[in-house]
Amino acid sequence: FSQQQELEADAIGVRTIGKAGYDPCAAARFLDLMGRFAAYKSAGSVQDKRPDFLASHPATPQRVDFAVRAARQFGAPGIGEVDRERYLQGIDGMLFGDDRSQGFVRGKNFYHPTLGVAFTVPSGFILDNTTDAVLATAPDGTALRFDGANLPVGTALADYIASGWVNGLDRNSIKSFSVNGLEAASARAEAKGWVFRIAVIRVGPSATYRFIFANETDTPGLEQSTNETVQSFRKLSPQEAAALKPLRVQLVTVKSGDTVDSLARRMNGVDRPGDLFRVLNDIKGNALPPAGDKVKIIGD
C-alpha cells in the first residue's frame, strides 16, 4: 500500500471511532506516542540500516497532523468518550516485551531462560530482541547479530566458519579458544564495504550460537566490542533461569508527594525508566497527573 493509502486508513479509523462515540482526537495522541516511543527506543544512537517499526508508514508528524484534521470534522478536542478506567483495568498485568520462550533484554544483558544462555554487550549498545535474532547497535555504527547455528553433531567450529557461509573470510584469522568453559572459534572477514568479526560458541552437542559484529570500518571498538561480548557469554544455572520473569504493565495510584522520578524508580528491567514512564503515561516534562489518578509502570 502507498503512504497516501495509509493516511486514508488513518482518516477512516478516526471517522469510525468518532461515529461510535469515542474521542476522535485519541488517534492523534496515539500516533504521537508511537513516535515518542520510537525515539525512546533509538535513544539518539546511530541505528543499523533496518527501518524502525514506523518507517513503512508516513512520517509520524504527517500522520498526527492528518489525524488531527480528521478529528476536527467532529468538533473541538474534549468530545467523545475516553473510557480510560476500563482500558487501564484491561491492560493491568499485560505482558510488556518478550516472554520466556523469546528471551529477555535487561539493559545491556540478554538472558534466554529456555535455552539457558546469557551475554552482555558493552556500554552504549542498544539491544533489540526480534523473532529471528538478537540485534544491537552502538554509537560508532557497530552492529551485532546473535542467533543460533545448525551444525551436524561433531563438526569442528573452525571448519564451520570456513564452510562457505562467510563472504570475504580471512582464513588465516580463524582461531579456536574457550569461553567460560565452552568451546569457541572466531574469525575476521571483509566484504561489500563491511568489516566483520565472527564468533561461534558450542553449548551442547546440538546447540551452537553465532555472534556477527559488523562496521563499515575496522574501528578499534569493533574488535574490543566483539571480545567483550563474546567473553561474557555463559550458561545460566537452573536457579538463574527459573528466577527470570517477564516484564508486565502494572497500575499504581499517584499519591500526594509522588513525582515522575519517584514513580519511575519503581520500574525495573527497562532502560532509562524516567523517559519510558513519560512515554507510557503521555507526560511531558514533570507534569504528573493529580493524586488519585492511576499511572502505568513496568516491572516483573
KEMAR-78336 format. One record per residue: x, y, z of N, C-alpha, C, O in turn; residue in three letters. Coordinates in steps of 0.05 Angstrom, whole numbers, plus 5000, padded with zeros to 4 digits. Atoms other than C-alpha are relative to their C-alpha. Last residue first. Layout:
N
XYZXYZXYZXYZAla;...
REM end
This chain:
300
500450295001516948385739498749895025498249655027Asp;498450164981516249125729499549714997497749634982Gly;499250265010513549675684501749865021503549985033Ile;497150054997509650275707500549724990498749574984Ile;498850265007502850545687503050005006504450195000Lys;498049985021499151125720501249724996500949545013Val;498350235004492751165761502050054977501350184957Lys;500050115027489851825784501849754999503749735015Asp;502450165003488651935859499849884972498349684968Gly;500250224981493752495865497349874997495250004994Ala;500749944972493752935803499949745017499549525007Pro;502949994995497452725739499350055029501050005046Pro;501250254991504952885738497050035003496050255011Leu;502849934993507353485698498549745006497149634989Ala;500550134974514853325702497150055009496550055033Asn;498749874978516653455629499449855026499649605027Gly;497949825011511453195581501250155023499950285039Lys;499249784983507452605607502250154986504150044977Ile;500549755015503652145559500650255017499050435019Asp;502149854988503551585611499450274987498050444998Asn;502250174994507651065575497550155010495350075006Leu;501350095024512051595544497649835006495449884994Val;501349775013513651945610498549924974496350014969Arg;502449934984514951285645498550234987496150224985Phe;502250195007519651075588497550075016495350055004Leu;500849945027523951705597497649824992495749914980Asp;501449755001524251615672498950074973496650174971Gly;502850034991525750875666498550265000496150274995Pro;501049734997532050995624497150015009495350104994Arg;498149795002532950265604498650275005496350304998Asp;500149835024528049755629502250215001503150285023Val;499750165025528249155677499950164975499950044953Gly;497550155003525449535736500149854974498049804961Asn;499950175023520250075750502749855000504749955011Met;501450254993519150355820500149814976499249584979Arg;498250174985524450885806498749745008500149555016Arg;498350155019519851165753501949825014502749615003Ala;501650225012514751335807501749844980501449594979Leu;500550204979519851725848498349774989498849544997Ser;497650164993522452075786499549795021500549565018Asp;499450175022515652295760502449825007502449585001Val;498949855022514052555829500449804977500349564980Thr;498750155022509752295886501050194979499950414974Asp;497150014996508452775944501549834979503949854977Gly;498949744994501052635947502949985006503849815022Ser;500549904973499751955918501150285003502950364988Lys;498449774992499051735846499250095027496850145032Val;501549754995495751055842501850225009503450185028Thr;499649884973499650485812498550265001498050394981Val;501449754993497950035753500750085028500549925047Leu;501249994973502849495730498850285004499950484996Gln;501149744993504749305659498749985027497149805033Val;502949965003508848665658499250295006500650435021Arg;501049744991516048455649497050034995496049924975Leu;500649795020517547725640499150255013498250255036Pro;502949965005520747325697499650214979501250404977Lys;500649805020527747045707497050014994495849804988Leu;500649744987528546665772499250224980498250434988Ala;502750024987527945975740499250275012496950335013Ala;502150025020533746125693497250015012495450145001Ala;500249755014538246355749497750004980496250194978Glu;501149814981536745745791499650274987497650404991Gln;502950044998537845275732498650195019496450275014Pro;500650224982544645605722497049955001495550144994Ser;501549934975545346025661499749765017499449535007Leu;502450164995550845845611498750105026500050175045Lys;499950214979555646395592497449845001495449934990Arg;501950225005557446915540500449785021502649705026Phe;502249994980561247505571498049774997496449725015Ser;499050104974567647335533497950005022498249865042Gln;499650295002563847405467501049895027500049675035Val;502650135001561248095486500449705000499049555015Thr;501549974974567848375510497549845000496849705019Glu;498750154978571748085451498550025026498149815039Asn;500350295006566848335398501249845023499949655034Thr;502850074994566449025429499549714996498149585012Ser;500450004971574049075431497249925007496849775026Gln;498750244988574748845359499649995030499149785041Glu;501350245011569649355334501249755012499749575022Leu;502350084984571949905381498749744990497449605005Gly;499050144976578749945348497749895017497949685030Pro;499349824977575050125284501149835023500649595025Thr;498950184980575349665223501050175024503450215028Asp;497149974998570850105180500949825023499449775042Thr;499049935027563849985154503050055000504250044979Glu;499749715002562249605218501150074972502449904960Asn;499349875025559948905232500250305003498850425019Ala;499649714997559448415290500850124973502349994958Phe;498949875024556747715280499950305005497850425006Ile;499949714998555847285342501250114974503350024966Phe;498349835016553646575330499850295009497650395014Arg;501049735003550746025375502250174986504650124988Tyr;497749825006551545265376498850284994496750304981Thr;500649724995546844765408502550174996504350175012Ala;501649905022546844045382499250295004497350384992Ser;499550155025552443715423498450124976499350114954Pro;500550294997552044265476500349864973501049994953Gly;500950044972553944995488499449705005499849615028Val;501550244997558245105426499249965029501049975047Arg;499650134975560445815412498249765003495849784997Ile;502050214996561346155345500849865026503149815032Val;499350204980564946825335497749805002495349875001Ala;501950224996565047305277501049815022503449765024Ile;498750174980568247985267497949795008495749865016Arg;501550184983566048305202501949875021504149795014Phe;498150174985568548905163498549845020496849955035Val;500450054972563649195112502349835011503449654997Trp;499849754985564549525044499649975030499450175044Gly;502049815007561948935005500050255017497950355025Lys;501450035025566248425041498050224996496750315016Ala;500549735012571348375097498749964973499849834955Glu;500750005029572047785144499650294991499250475007Ala;500549745011575147635212499349974971500449794957Arg;498649935025574946985251499350284992497550415004Ala;500549735010572746655316501550044974503449894968Ser;498249945022572145965349499250284989496950364991Ala;500649775016569045725414502150034977504349924979Ala;498450005025568545115460499250244982496850284978Glu;501450085024565345295527501950024976503450214973Leu;500150295002568945315594498649894976498349654974Gly;501350104976567446045606499549704999497449605006Asn;501449784987569446195534498549895024496649745020Val;502250074983574545735501498950255014500350445019Ser;499449934972579245825442497649915017495949765007Phe;501650144981579845665368500850075028503150125034Ser;498750114976582546135316498049875018495649945019Lys;501650194984580846335245501649905024503949815020Ile;500849884974584646955223498449815017497849875040Ser;497850004981588646595169499250115027500750095046Asn;499650274988582146415134502350005020502349845039Arg;497150024998580547155122500649745015500449725040Asp;498750104976573247075102503050004997504149924977Leu;497649854994570647525047501649915024503050065036Gly;498749875023563747225049502450165009502450295030Asn;498849734994562246775109501350114975503350004966Val;502249824994557546195093500950285006499350475007Trp;501049865023562945795058497850205005497050344986Gly;501650175017564945235106498750154977497350034960Ser;498750015026570845615138498349864979499249814956Ala;499549735009566845815199501150004972500450184956Ile;502649885006564145105205500450294990499150374971Tyr;500950105026571144815200497350124992496950184968Asp;498249875020573545255257499249914972499250074953Ala;500949725004567545025298501650154979500650304964Leu;498249824986569244285288499150294994498350354971Ala;498749815018563043895267501950185016501050315035Thr;497250075003561443335317501650184981504050154979Gly;498650074975553943385312502949914993503349754975Val;500050294995551943705246501649945025503750055030Pro;497650155007551544455256499549705003498249635023Leu;500650285003545344895255502549854990503249874966Asn;498950125024547245585281499549705000499749575021Ala;499150284998543446005330501149904974500450014953Gly;502150205006542946765332501249725003503549695012Asp;499650254985546547395353497849814993495449884996Phe;502250205003547047985305500949765016503149655012Arg;499750284990551248595324497549844992495349944994Leu;502550144998552149285292500649715008502749605001Ala;499750294998557849775301497349875003495749965020Thr;500950135024556050475279500349704999499449574980Gly;498049985021560250845330499249864974500849844955Asp;499849725011554150975374502150024978501950204961Pro;498449834983552950225381500350274988499950314964Ala;498449805013547649765353501450175020500550205043Thr;499049774983544649115376501550194982502750124962Ala;498549805015540648535346500950225020499650265040Leu;499649774983538147895378501850194985503950114976Val;497449964989535647425324500050225021498050375023Ala;497950165014529747145286502750025014504349835012Asp;500750285002523747365328502249834988502349594994Thr;501950055021527048015348499349714999500549555014Thr;500650285003530548235413497849964979495550044983Asn;502750035011533448925407499649714994500949594978Asp;500950265008539549135447497249994990495550145000Leu;502950034995542349835448499149734989499449684965Ile;501650175018549849875455497150005008496450025032Phe;500649855025552850475492498549844980497149954963Gly;501549754996556250065546499650144974501450154957Ser;498649784988558749385522498150245004496050264992Pro;498749835020554148795508501350245014500550305037Val;500149714995552648255559501450154979503650084970Thr;497649845007551247515548499450295006497150375010Phe;500149724995546446965571502550134990504650004988Ala;497649855006544746235559499650305005497350395007Val;498050024979539845715585502650154995504750065004Gly;497550115011535945605521502249985021504149835018Leu;500750255013529345695557502449864989502849624992Thr;500450214981531946225605499449724988500149524999Pro;502050185012534746655550499649775018501149575017His;500350264987538147255581497949844985495849944978Tyr;502050175012540747865544500049735014502149615017Phe;499950294998544348405584497849864984495549974981Asn;497850105017545949125569500149704998501849594985Lys;497849815002539249365598502149904979501449874956Gly;500049854975535148745611502450194999504650115008Arg;498049794999533248415546499750155026497550255032Val;500549744989529447765557502450194996504750115000Phe;497749884986529047115519499350285009497450404998Gly;498449835018524046905466502550115013504250235000Gln;499250155024520746305500501750164981503050054963Ser;497750184995520846665567500949864975503349814972Arg;500550214980516347225543502449815001504449854987Asp;499850285008518547875509499149815022499149885046Asp;497550115011516448595517499749704995497749604986Gly;498649785013510948805565502749904990504449815005Phe;497250055006506048255584501150254986499950364968Leu;499450085028499348535609503149974997504650125008Met;498850265001498448555685500849904972501849684969Gly;498650054976493649145683501049715000499449524998Asp;497150055005491849235610501649955025504049895023Ile;499650215020484249145616503049944995503749714988Gly;500650264987483649535681500749774980501649564989Gln;497850064982487150115646499649745014501549585018Leu;497650075016482250095588502349925019503649725014Tyr;500450285010476250075635502449914984503249674985Arg;500050194978478850685672499749714991501249545000Glu;497350064991480551075609500149795022501849615021Arg;500250264986473651045578502749915010503449675008Asp;497250114999475451615530500049735013501549555004Val;499350164976468351805508502949904998503849814977Glu;499850295002467152355457501049875026502150005043Gly;502550145004468553095457500549704999502849624995Ile;501650034975474453415491497449864996496049795015Gly;499050214981478153685430498350005025497350215034Pro;497649934985473754125384500949775018499349595025Ala;500249784981468753835335502650045014504749935006Gly;502050064980467253215294499750225020497850235035Phe;502650025014470753445230497849945020495450005014Gln;501449744998476353655276497450014985495850194988Arg;501549984975478352925284498450255001496250265013Ala;502350175003480352875210498250015025495850005023Ala;501849875018484853485217497549834996495249934993Arg;501249774987488053195279497950134982495750204991Val;502050104981489152525245498650235014496250225019Ala;502350105016492652865185497849905019495449955014Phe;501449775011497153265232497549914984495450044986Asp;501349874978498952635271498450244989496150274997Val;502350164992500352245207498550145023496050145023Arg;502049985021504852795180497549855007495349945003Gln;501349744998508552855247497850044978495850164983Pro;501849974978509552095246498750285002496350295005Thr;498649894977512652055176497950065023495750155017Ala;499349715003508451625130501350105026501049985047Pro;502449825000508650875144500950294994503350344995His;501650075024513950355128497550174997496050144978Ser;498849895025518650715176498549924975498850054955Ala;501749805013514250645238500950064971499450204957Leu;502650125005517149995265498050204988495850124981Phe;501450054975524250245256497149924993496349924970Asp;501849794992527650155189498849935027498549705035Pro;502850095000533649695187498150235007498850395024Arg;501449915024540150045170497249884997495849934977Lys;499350155023543050005239498150074977496450254981Asp;501550255002541950575287501049844975502349954957Gln;500050085028546951105307498749734997499749535008Val;497550135010544751305376499949954970497849984958Ser;498249815012539451825395502649874990504450014982Gly;498349874980535951365444502150184988504250245001Ala;497649945015533150945387502150145018504550105014Ser;498550255007528050615432502650074987504649934992Lys;498950124975525951275464501649764993503849725005Tyr;497749844992525251595395501249905026503749905028Ala;497950065019520751015373502550165006504850065005Ala;498950264991516651105437502349924981504349814990Phe;498349954976515851855422501249735009503549735018Arg;497549875008513451685352501850055023504350025020Gly;498450205015508451175378502650134991504750004992Met;498650174980506251695429501649784986503849714996Leu;497849844989504652195373501649835020504149855021Asp;497849995020500751655337502350165010504650095005Leu;498850265003496551515399502450004981504649904987Phe;498350044976495252245413501549744998503849725006Arg;497649835002492952335341501849975024504249975021Ala;498350125020488351725346502650174997504850074995Ala;498250204988485451975412501949884980504249814987Ala;497349894997482852605379501949795011504349845011Cys;498650035026476652225355502850115001504450054984Pro;498549755004474352125428501649984973503449824972Asp;497549974985469351555426501550254991500750384972Tyr;500349854975462151605405502550025016502450145038Gly;500750194979462051045352499750145027498950025047Ala;502850075003461851585298499049815022496749805029Lys;501749774994468351865324497149944998495550025015Gly;500149974971471651185328498350245007496950245028Ile;501450234988469851045255499750045030497550005041Thr;502949975004471651735230498549785014496349835025Arg;500949784984478551685262497050044997495650085017Val;500050084972479650995233499050225018497450175036Gly;502350184997477551225163499849915029497649905041Ile;502449835000482451805169497549835004495749915018Ala;500149854975488151345189497450165002496150165022Asp;500850194980486550885130499850135028497950085043Ala;502950045004486851485083498949805021496749845032Glu;501349774989493751645111496949984998495550065016Leu;499750024970496050935099498650245013497250215033Glu;502150194991493150985028500249965030498149935043Gln;502649865002497351605017497749825009495949915023Gln;500249844976503451225042497450165000496250215021Gln;498649755000502250714988499750155026497950095042Ser;501749765000500050005000501850255000504050255011Phe;
REM end
